[in-house]
Amino acid sequence: MKTTNQNPKIERKTHQIDATNKAVGRIASQIALLLQGKNKPSFTRRLDMGDFVIVSNINKLGFSGKKMEQKLYYRHSHYPGGIKKIPLKKVFAEKPKKMNEYLPDSQLQEIIIAPLKLTNLLNKTDLTVLVRGGGKRGQADAIRHGIARALNKYDLSLHKTLKVAGFLTRDARIKERKKPGLKRARKAPQWAKR
């Protein structure tokens, strides 16, 4: 018996979801199904068959009980005592900053909008970005990389343009950890004969 290798034609749709007074878990599972493409009869695990999802009125999400005051999100820095507790109320209280407020340096702003300028989508897109850690330059590069990857996923015909410009290349350099017996990652203590 032979197994046929199916490569279905991937058609992506855009779904609009209104989050007004909807429970977070229920709307999250609904969005996850659409992003994975599990709602399609031709769903195949190895292929990215997901659709695009636009969620509006996120600030009007419904929370039952006292979740707004009592629910906590946890983050850990992987160092002893590095656990951070963020209440749900604080997450919703944070207002996004405009790019020129967060990064007043025009050189960093140019880095961020470079993929949009290259693809002539600067005035046609509206973006919200969440970025943490690193310095301002590292964050600007990370945002540019994220925007380029989102544009590539949105329209595959932009892939070659973004690839040639180097916007899809990820810089994987991170600080190497200190090794036991060494002063830093590779610096050994000074050798002494006696």
N, C-alpha and C positions, 0 to 999 in steps of 0.2 A: 504494500500500500504506500502510495506517495503522498507527501505533504506538499501542498501548493504554497508558494511564497507570495503572499498578497501584499501589494504596495498600493493601498487605496489613494485616490487623489485627495489631497488635503485642501478643504475649503474652510477658510476662517471667517467667522461671523463676529460682529461686535454686539455684545449684550449690554443693555442699560439696566441697572438695578437701582431702585430707590430704597435707601436704608432707613427711612423714617419709621420710628417705633418698631423696628424689627430686632429680634434677639441676635446677639453677636455670633453665637455658635451656629445657629441655623443659617444665617446669611453667609458665614464663612464656609460651611460645608457646601452650600449651593454654589458659591464662587469657585471653590476647589474643583468641583465636578466639571464646571465649564472650562476652567483653565487647563485641566488634564484632557478634556475631550471625551470623558466617560459617558456623556449624554448621547454620543453618536453611535449608531449601530455598527459602523466600521472601525470602532476603537481598537487600536493595536498598541500594546504596552511599549514597544521599542521605538515608536514614532511619536514625535511631538504633534499632536492633533488638536491642541487646545485652541479655544477661541479667545477673543479679546473681551475684557470686562471693564465697564466704566461704572463705578459706584458713586452715586450722588447722595448728598445730605448725610454724610458720615457723622457730623456733629449732632445729629438728631437720633442716633442709635438708641434703642430701648434697653434698659438694664433693669432686671427684676430685683426686688428686695433692696438690700443696702449695699449692692455691689460697688456702686460709685465711691462709697467711703471705705469699704472693707477689702475689696479685691486688690491684691498686690501682684506686681510682676517682679520677677527676680532676675538678676544678672550677676555673673561672677567673673572676676578678673583673673582667675586661676592662680591667685596668690593667697596665702593664709589670711583669713579675715577680710577677703575682698568681695564679700557678697553685698549687693546693692538691692534695696527694696524700693520700687517705684509704685506709688498708689495710682490706681486708675484715674482718679480725679486729676492728678498732676499731668498724666499723659494727655488728657483732653484739654487741660488748661494751657498747654504750650501752644503758642501761635507761631506759625511758620514765618521766617524772616525772608524779605526780598533779597535777591542775590547781591545787590549793591550795598545792603546793610550788613550782610554776613561777611562778604569779601569786598571791602571797599577798594582794594588794589585793582586797577584796570587791567593789569597784566594777567591776573588770576581769572578775571571775568572773561577775558579773551580765550583763555585755555578752555574754560567751561563751554562757551558757545561755539567753539571751533567746529564740532561735528554738525551743528545746526546750520552754520554759515556755509559749510562745504556742500551740504545737501539742499540748500535753499529752503529750509523749513524753519528759519528763525522766527518769522512772524506768524507761522501757522500752528505752532505748538505751545502748550501751556504745561509746565512741568513742576512737580513737587518732589523734593529729594530729601532723604534722611541720611545724614552722614555723621559718623562718630570716629574719634581717635585720630592719631597722626597730627601733623601740622597743617597749616592752611594750604600750603603747596600740594602736599600729599592728598588732601581732601579734594582740591580742585582737579587733580589728575584722576582721582577715583570717580568723581562726578562725570568728568568727560568720558571716561571708559564706560560708565553705566549708561550714559545717554547714547553713546555709539552702539552699544549692544542692544539697547531698546529700539533704536532706529533700524538696526539690522534685522531684528525680529519682526518689526512692523512691516518692512518692505525689503525683501531679499535682493531686489535689483540694486540697492545701495551698498551691498556687501563689498563689491570690488573697490568702489570709491573710498569707503571707510578703511578698508584693509591697506590700500596703497598709502594712505595718509598716516597709517600706523596707529589709528584710534582703537582698533580691536585687539591690539597686543597688550597683554597684561604684564605689568611689572611685578614679578613675584618676590622681589627682595624684601626680606624681613630681618630684623636684628637676630643674629644667631645667639642661642642661649649659652650661658656660662657653663663650662665643663668642670667636673670635680677635679681638684688638683691643679687647675690653671687659674690665673688671675682674671682672665676674661674668656671669651669664646676660644681663642687660640693662643693668647699671650701666656707663655710659660714663665715661672719664676726664674730669676737669674741663676745660672748654674754656678755652683761654687765647688772647687776641688776639695777643700777642707771645711 
